[in-house]
Each structure stands twice: as C-alpha cells, then as structure tokens.
C-alpha cells in the first residue's frame, strides 16, 4: 500500500491550481447576467405553462359538474 505524504499532496495541489485558467471579471459579469436572464425567462415560461394547465383543468372540471 502506498504511503500518504501530506507534503507531496500539497505540491500536487499547487501544481494543479497553476493549470487552472480563471475567468476575467468581464467574463464573470457576462455569465452572471446570462444566468439571471435565463432564470427570468424560465420563470415566465413556467408561470404561463402553470396558468394554462390550471385553466384547462378548471374548464374540464366545470364541464363534469
């Protein structure tokens, strides 16, 4: 079984973090804005879908009475 070396592990972690390409401030802002827009669009879509289904079910139930 291999021995665990905390020092070696930290060296490997540091080497891997140097390979990471971090997004710029502008890229982060654009991506964040896109997420908020998609959340708003999705919310509106599901609101409309929910209202349409509610209207359909209410109409069907009123016909049965």
Buried (B, 14 or more C-beta within 10 A) or exposed (E): EEEEEEEEEEEEEEEEEEEEEEEEEEEEEEEEEEEEEEEEEEEEEEEEEEEEEEEEEEEEEEEEE
